Amino acid sequence: MCCLAEALGMTLPDGGSAPAVYNERLRIAKHTGERIMELVAKGIRPRDVLTMSALRNGIKYLMASGGSTNAVIHLCAIAYELGIDTDIIMKEFDVQSERIPHIAKINPASYDHDMEDFYRAGGVMRVMEMLKDDLDLNVMTATGHTLGENLKEHFYLYGDCDDEIIRPLDRPFSTLGGLAIMRGNLAPDSGVAKPAAIKEEVRRFTGKAICFNSQEECDAALAEHRVKPGHVVVIRYEGPKGGPGMREMYRPMKLLYGQGLDTSTALITDGRFSGTNNGCFVGHISPEAALGGPIALVEDGDEITIDVYKKELTLHVSDEVLAERRKRWQYQPKPLTGYLATYAAMARSADKGAVFDWRNVDKH
C-alpha cells in the first residue's frame, strides 16, 4: 500500500519503498516537508493528484507488481470519496488484469527476493518506467511535477535494474496480472484473488468445502488438524458487516502453510487477506454471508472450483438446492454497541469499498 501511494503520486519518488533503516528515508522525510510547503503555496491539493487517471495508473502498477488484494478495497474506498463510481474501479481491475503482465516479483510471490531487493532494483519508479508507454504521464504528483517529469528526472541510487526482480515487459514472470477479480455463482458481485502469490499448480483447484462461521472456528479446527488435503476452507461472517470490519484471515493461511497444506487446499472468505499470504485463496467475496450471499449457503462437502485463469468461483450446487437452503438460512448479528454497531449497520459491501455509507445516512 505504501508503494501504491507512490504510484498514485501521493508520496515523493522512492517514498513508498525505501527501507526504514536507510538514510534515504530521512532524506525523503525532510524533502517531504519542503514539498508540502511548496504544494500549499502552489495550491495543489490531494484532489489534484488523486484523479481517475491516477487511479488507473495505480491499478496498472498493482498488476505489474503483484500488489495486495487489499488495494482493491482501498482504491474503491478512495474512489467513493472522490465521487467516482466504485463499479468503474472494479471494471478497471478486470480490464488491466488482461493487459498488464506481472513483471516485479518479491516475497510472498518469491522466496528469493524481498522488499529491500525491490527497492535496490529501482522500486516503484522502475516499474512505472517499464510501464510508461501505457501510463498517463501528465498526472500531477506530490512533487509538484507530473509523473512524466518525475520519471525523466529520477536518479536510481543503485544503478542498473536487477531483471530477475523487475523484468522488462517482453519477459514477464506471468502474463496474468498480479490481481484477479473473481466472479461466479459463489461470488455474484465479485471476489478477489492474487495470482502473483498462487502457485501455478493450484490456480485451478476443485475440492470439498469445510465451513467455519468465524476465523476463530477455523483456527481451532486447524489446531486439531481437521483440515485435510482436498478441502476448500470456507470462512464466512467476516465481511464488512459480519466481522464487523472485515478482518484479515492471515492466521488460517499461515497455519495451512505451516502444516504443508498450501498446495493441497484452498481458502475462500468474505473477509480479507494479508499481503504476506500465499496459497490458493479468494477473499472479499460479495455479497458477504451477513447479507445472505451464496457463501452463507455452502455446506460441508459441497464441491467448489476456483479457476484463477478464467477468474471464476463456482459452487457445484443446483439453484434449486440453494433456494431450499435459503429458506432455512438464519443470521444472528453479533451483539455490538457504539461505533462498531453503527459501522455494521452502515458499511457498504467489499466491492463498494466497505466504506461507511455517509451519503445514505437518512436511509439507515
N, C-alpha and C positions, 0 to 999 in steps of 0.2 A: 504493500500500500504506500510505503514511502516512495518507492520507485514510480508508482502510478502518479503520485503527486508531482514528481519531477516531470514525467511525460506529459502531464496536463499543463505544465508551465507554472505551477504554483510554488515551486522551490527553485533555487538557483541551480545551474548545472552541477551535477555530482552531489547535490544536496540529498538525494534520495538513496544513494548507495555508498557514500564514504563511510568506512567503519568508525565507530565511536571513539576508538583509541588512537586514530590517526590525527596528526596535526592539521591535516586538511579540514577536518571537522571544525576546528577552532577558527580557521580562516573563513570557512563558509559562514559560520555564525556571525563573525564580525562584518563580513560583506553583506550579509542579510540585513543587519541593522541599518547599514548605509543605504541599501537599495530601498528599504521601506520608506525612509525619509524622501528619497527621490521619487518614489511612486506617489506618495502623498502630494508632493509638490507638483507633479505632472497630472494629478487627478486620475490616476489609473487605479481602478478598484477590482476586487475579485471577479465581479461580473464581466469585466472587460477581458479577463483571462479565461474564465470558465464559460465557453460558448459551445454550441453543438459541434463545431469543427474541432475544438479542443477535446471534447469527449470522444469524438470519433478517432482522433489521433491516439488518445489513451487506450481505446479498445484495441486498436491495431498493435500498439506496444504490448498489451497484455497477451494477445495471440502469439506474438513473436517470442515472448519471454516465458510463456507458460505460467502466467500470473495467477494469483489466488482466486478461488471461487468466490471469496468474499467481495472481490472487486465488482462482481455483477450487482450485488445488493447495494453496495456503496454508490456506484455510478447511477443506479436507478434512484436512490435517495437524493443524490446531488441534482439529478435532472428534475425531480419533483420540486425541489426548492427553486430551481431556475424557471419553472413553469413549462418544462418540456415533458411531453407525454412519455411515461416510462415504457410504453409499448414500442416506441421508436428506438429506445436504447436496447431492448431485448432483440428487436429485429436487427439492429446493427451488430450485435454479438453473433447472431445467426449468419449474417452476410459475411462478416470479416473472418469467421472461423473457416469459411470455404475458400477464402482468398489469401490469407496471411499464414505462411508456414511457421513452424516452431524452429527458431534459429538460435536461441540462447538457452543453455541447459545447465542448471545448478541444482543443488540439493533442495527439495527431495526428488526431483526428476533425475538427478545424477548423484552418485556416491563419490565421485572423483573431484568435484569442484563445489565450492560454497560461495557465499555472498562476497567474501573478500576477494576471491579469484575473479568473480564477475566485475567487481569494481576495478581491479587492476587491468582487466581486459578492455576497459573502456566504459563499462556500465551502461546506464540508460542512454547516454548520449551516443555511444557506439551503435546501440540497437536502432536508435532514431536515425542515425546516419545511414544505416543499412536500408532503412525503410523510406528514406527521404523522398524518393520519386513517387511514393504513394501517400505522402502526408500533406496536409495543408501547412505550408511553411510560413504563411502570413499571419498565423495566430499570435496574439500578444502573450508575453510571458512575464513572470515576476522580475525579470532583469530590466524591464522597461523596453526591451527589444523583442523582435519577432523570433519565432523558433528558427527560421532560416538564418537569421543573423547570428543567433547563438551557435548553431552548428558550424557556420563558416568561421567563427572566431574561436571555437573551442580548442583548448590545448590538452592533449592526453598526456598525463604525467608519466605514464609507464610505457609510452611508445606504441609500437605496433600491437594489433589485437591478437590474442591467442584464439585462433579459429577453431579450436576444439571446445571453447566455451561460448563464443559468439561466432556463428558461421555466416558466410555470405548467403544471400537468398537462393542462389543456384545450387547450394549444397546443404539444405536444411537437415535438422535431425529428424523431422517428420513433416509431411505435407499437411497433416492435421494441425489446425490451430490449437493453441495451448488450452483453450476452454471450449466447452460444447454445451449448447442449450438443448436439453433433452425433452422430448415430448412422447406422449403415448397415452393409453387408457389408464395408466397409473399416475400420470402427471399431465392432465389435460391442459393446464395453463403453462407449466414448464417445470424443469428440474435443471440442475447444473452439475456437470461432470468436468473433470480436469484431465484430458488425455495426456497432457505432459507428464503427469505423475502416475499414469496407469500403464503397466507393462503390456506389451503387445499381445501376450498370450491370454490376457483376461479382458481385452477390450470388447470381446463378445463373451458373455457369461450367462448361462442358464442354470438356475438352482432352485432349491425348495426354501420357501420362506420360513423363518423363525422370528416371531414377532415379540416386540417389547414396547410397553407404553411409556417408557422413560429411559433416559440414559442410565440411571441407577439400576434398573431392572436388567439391562443388558450387561453392565459391569459385573453384577452378581453372577449372571449366567456364564460369563467368560471366566470368572474366577473359579467356577465349578466345572469348567471345560465342557459345557453343554453345547457349545457351537462347534460343529463338525465340518470337514471338507464337503463342499457342495451346497452349503447353506447360503441363502441371501438374508442377511441380518436386516430386519426392519425395525427402525427406532422411530416412533411417532409421538405425537402430542408434545413435540419440542419446537414447534414453529413459533412465529411471532406472537400469536395469541395463546397457543397451548403451553409454551415454555414457562411463563411468557418471556419473550425477549430473544428467542432463537439462539440457544446455547451452541457452542462448538462441540461436536462429537469427536474430539481428539482422543479421548481415553479409549473408547472401544476400538478405534482404528489402530492405536498403538498396541493395545493388548492382542489384537488379531495378528499384527506383525510379529510381536514377541513370541506368539505361540506357533509361528511358522504357517499361518493361515492366510497370508496376504495374497497369495496367488491361487488359492483353492476356495475362497469365499468371496462374497461381495457384501456391501453395506449400502442401504438406502435410508434416507431420513428426510423429514420436513424441517430438521434443524440445519446447522451449518457445519463446516469443517475448518480445521486449522490449515494454514498454508504449508505446514510441515508434513501433512499426511500423504501417504501413498497407499496403493492397493486399488481395488476396483470399487469405486464409490460414486454415489449420486446424492446430492443434497438439495436443499431449497425446494423440495417437492411441493408443488402448488396445484390445487388448493391443499392446505395443510389438513391434518387429521381433525383438529379442533373445529374446522369449518365443514367437516363431513366429506373431505376429499377422499378419493378412492383408496388412498393409503390407509384410511381408517377401517376399511372393509377387508383388508388382507387377513387371511387366517394361516396358521401354521400348516405347512405342507403345500400351499399354493405354489405353482411354478411361476417364476419370474425370469424374464430375459432382459439383460442390459446389453444394448448394442451401441457402442460409442461411435462406430463408423457411420451408422445410419442415424445416430442421435435419437434412438428410440428406447423407451422404457415400457415394457409390456407385461401386464398381469394376465396369465393364461387362464382366466376365469370368465365364463359367459356373462353377458349383460343381464340375463335372466337371474342367474345366481346372485350377482351383485345387487340386483334390485331387491331380492328377498333378504339379503343381509342388511340392506339399508333400512328395511322396515324394523329390524331388530336393534339397529345401532342406537346407542345412547351415549351422551357425553356429559360428564360432570366436571365443569371447570374447577380448577384448584381454588381453594379459599384464599382470596387476596384482599389486601387493603391498600389504601394510599395510591401512590403513583403507579405501582405495578398493576393495580386493578384498573386504573384509568387507561394505561397503555394497552392492556389486554383487550379492553373494550373497543379501543380506537385504532389499534395497529392495522395497517394495511397488509396485504399478502406479501410474501417474499418477492414475487415477481413485480411488485409495485414498490419495492424498496423497504418494506417493513416499516415505513415511516409512521409517525404519529399524525393521524389524518386531521390536521388542524383546519383544513378547508371545509370539512363537513361536520364541525363540532355540533351544529344545531340538529344534525340527524341522529346523533347518538344519545 
